[in-house]
Amino acid sequence: MTGSRAAAVAAEPEIRNAPAAALLEAPWWRRALLFGTGVAIAPGDADLEIAIIRSRPAGSRLVASGRVQDFRSRAAAAWGAELSAFLAVSGERGAPVTLVLPRGAVIESTLSLPGVPAKEVPGAIELQLDALHPYGDEQVAWGWSRASSSEVLVGIVRQSVLETFETLFSEAGIGLAAVTFSSAAVHAAIRVRTAAPASFLAFIPLAGSPRTEIYGESGNRAVYSARYPFPAEQATALARDELRLDETFPALELSRALPVAGSESSASPVAVAAALAASAPFFAQPANLLPKDRRATRSRVGWIAVATAAALLVVAALVVWGVLPAMEQRRYMRDLGRQAQALERPALRAQTLERQIASARARIAAIDDLRRRPQADLDVLNELTRLLPAQAWTNTVEIYPDSVVISGEADQAASLVKVLDSSPLFQNSEFTLTHTGQTEQFRIRTLRRGRIGRTTP
């Protein structure tokens, strides 16, 4: 087996090279949850190409890549031991593998299923499955992944081909977590660290051959994958026509377009793409042709770091968005309470002074009123003495701030009301009591002009 291991570095390398920088980065929270390692194998005509990708929030990098030679002509146990040793040296002993089937073994199709929810997509594909492959009654296996909001990418393989690879890797002691195909792997890989591109065009030169494999996306085609018997320049020109892209639209070599540090050193960009997708299973799920009950899984211990990182991220988000504002609000309320307590005693003193001032003002007003009353009351008595005729005399005169009540006797009391109202000091006089005997006894209440509304103290 030939291979190479990427040198360890203290810090994660920059994940984007110059061509890939055109792709927009995924949201920060999604990149912050990227903790995983993916192992992928791409079988060629004679060799197996292996790639191991490790993804972290800071970046995704190629940990190791290698090649198993002549796997078709050698015993599975022999090359399986080499592959297991390579994985062990790379720190991925027993890791489940994603297998990318050769392009000629898989039929790839894009179906338009607008408005069909994910849970109903398999049923919709089943209805059209017979029209998607030329294998007649021969049993097939298939898988799908979402290509766009209204389209799905479907891969179909003969059941016998799939079982052959399963048996081969089982004899080699390698567990398969997924079996996919090139376009599904690339579609998922370019979305691990970047947002879905509006348009994208990449090519894969096939070593030792004039042929070129093309992968592209555009508003006209959600996924376009083809193999041309031409060099890259001619193949990409034809692909632009298929995708309806401008002739100046750049075509990138896939190994440089993938957001992976060191991907140019791998002999198989497809293996790198599949490994990158496998390193982020929560965000990139390429079509899997392997039934669920036959998929190998990684030990749960391997997910402890992912779960821990996710928990730390959630805690950090709660601290930033929830705890810190609450603490700041609590501190503000505490400071506000302290200031209120400091001002409480002066405020109480001010309220006490206001009440004392209001009481003093009332007492002053009462004193002023009492001071003015003797002269006013004398004026009332003088006026009554002037008004009442000699034939009338009074028993009592009750002087109030707003009225005067006169009790007495007279020969003719009826005229007294008119006499009192003629005075500038009295008004609205009326009898409250009259009694006719030898003389008329009367009780008259009259209001003092200008003093209505005042009350008896």
Secondary structure, 3 states (H helix, E strand, C coil): CEEEECCCCCCCCCCCCCHHHHCCECCHHHHHCCCEEEEEEEECCCCEEEEEEEEECCEEEEEEEEEECCCCCCCHHHHHHHHHHHHHHCCCCCCCEEEECCHHHCEEEEEECCCCCHHHHHHHHHHHHHHHCCCCCCCEEEEEEECCCCEEEEEEEEHHHHHHHHHHHHHCCCCEEEEECHHHHHHHHCCCCECCCCCEEEEEECCCCCCEEEEEECCCCCCEEEEECCCHHHHHHHHHHHHCCCCCCCCEEHHHHCCCECHHHCCCHHHHHHHHHHCCCCCCCCCCCCCHHHCCCCCHHHHHHHHHHHHHHHHHHHHHHHHHHHHHHHHHHHHHHHHHHHHHHHHHHHHHHHHHHHHHHHHHHHHHHHHHHHHHHHHHHHHHHHHCCCCCEEEEEEECCCEEEEEEEECCCCCHHHHHHCCCCEEEEEEEEEEECCCEEEEEEEEECCCCCCCCC
